[in-house]
Amino acid sequence: MHPAEIIELMVVGGVIAATIITTLFLKGKWRKKGWSLALVVLLAYCVFFIARPYWIDAQIEKKVEMLEPYLEQQYPNDEWMITTVPHREDGYKHLNPYNIGVVFENEPEVTYHYWVDKNNIYQISYSTNKSLDELKYKESK
């Protein structure tokens, strides 16, 4: 489990525990409302925790669909392979799932990393052992 997930779990657990402890001092319908509030917070967190990976997948798919026409426009005669972070697998939780990697067929030893937002696409970094002068697809800012 990623440290951010542990912190989320501790915060939600603390809120639920505080709500339950507070309801122990209440009487009648206020106690029932307190228990209901604790249950609603627990269910909301469960839905959030279950739905979040699917939401991230949908956002990544949308960003890849935006990146493909950009690459076709910038590099019309080239072939490439797009890679994304397998954010659901262990060992990849520390990586940003929204960074999209592109490996060009003419330059297979270099991965160019792109950031896609609503209006712009940025080449934010690259991974290689080559020097900067040898990169064929390095975009200037």
Secondary structure, DSSP 4 states (H G I P E B T S, - for coil): --HHHHHHHHHHHHHHHHHHHHHHT--THHHHHHHHHHHHHHHHHHHHHHHHHHHHHHHHHHHHHHHHHHHHHH-TT--EEEE---TTSTT-TTS-TT-EEEEETTEEEEEEEEEE-SS-EEEEEEE-SS-GGG-SSPPP-
